[in-house]
Structure formats: structure tokens, C-alpha cells
Amino acid sequence: MSANSKIEWTEQTWNPTTGCTKVSPGCKHCYAEVMARRLHAMGASGYENGFKLALHPKRVVQPLERRKPTVYFVNSMSDLFHCDIPDAFLDEVFAVIEKTPQHTYQILTKRAERLPEFFTDRRCPPNVWLGVSVEDRAYGLPRIDHLRQVDAKVRFLSIEPLLEDLGRIDLGGVHWVIVGGESGHKARPMQEA
């Protein structure tokens, strides 16, 4: 089931997949991994395997059940473009997105290299806001160029957790930027300057 979100820039979360694997320094204190452990301990559906990647075909249709226009953060508990999620499953997710033009879907990934490949022969629906995480220079900044290769109506950067000075960033083709530090009791401090 999708859930109301406490994330200030969205309304609901939709998790057709859960679980992930770490790919960069931004993943070190992953909030979703901590939350998945709690949900697993509570016996919550979809977290039987903790934070191991899991596809949830029954969840794919959830947005079809909601008529009210809603802003969905897709996969707050996973990464939709994880290398172990088959293109066929992504096609099912994007088919639901296409069938629900009243909704807006915010999709954020750290696996930006997969974006241009996936969208080579597919269009990015106009109700998708496509974004990449940018936590540092080595891993985060290169993701921006991959994002620019996709013809998305809205392209955004989530510069959180901001782990170091990124220098001057070319924001050409980027429509929206979120900036913030890390949360949680092990949070690495962000230097605002």
C-alpha cells in the first residue's frame, strides 16, 4: 500500500520494489535500510527479507486505485533503476504511470547510468519528474550528465546528503534542486558554506 509521506517535497510514497544495495558514499547511513529493519521486525508485508531487493508485482497497480491527483515519490525504500530490476518490470511500472496522468511521479536514482539506456527506445512520461542523487564529486556529479540524456519534462537533483563541496555545477537542463544534510544519529555533518 502506498503511504502518506513525511518527506516535505512529496505527498505519498509508492514502493513497487523494496530493498537495495550500496553503490556510493551517500548510501553509508541509508534511512531506508534502517526503516526496513524496523518493518521486518514488526512483520510488515514486503519486508520479510529485510533490505534484500524484492519486487512486489501486486503493488504496481496501487496508483490505479487513486483518482485524486497525487504526487508520488517512487521507491522511497529502494532504487527503481537497480541493476537487478528487469526492464520488463520497469515497463509494468511505467505502464501504470502512463495510465494515471492525474498523478505526478518523482523517481530518484543513484543508478543514473541506466537511465539513457532504458529510455533509448522508450519515452519518459510527461508526469514523471526524473532525478539523481548527488552527494559528492566522484559519484554524484557524473550522474547529472546521465540524467541530461533523458528527455524528461522535469529533471531534478537531490543533493543530499551533501558530503563535500561540489564546486560549480552546470545546472543546464535541470529544473529543480533539493539540498540537505544527512539525518539520523550517525549523520555526517553538512557544512553549509
Secondary structure, DSSP 8 states (H G I E B T S, - for coil): --EE---TT-SEEE-SEEB----SGGGTT-HHHHHHHHHHHTT-TT-TTTTS-EE-GGGTTGGGG--S--EEEETTTB-TT-TTS-HHHHHHHHHHHHH-TTSEEEEEES-TTHHHHHTTSS---TTEEEEEE--STTTHHHHHHHHHTS--SEEEEEE-S--S---S---TT--EEEE----STT-------
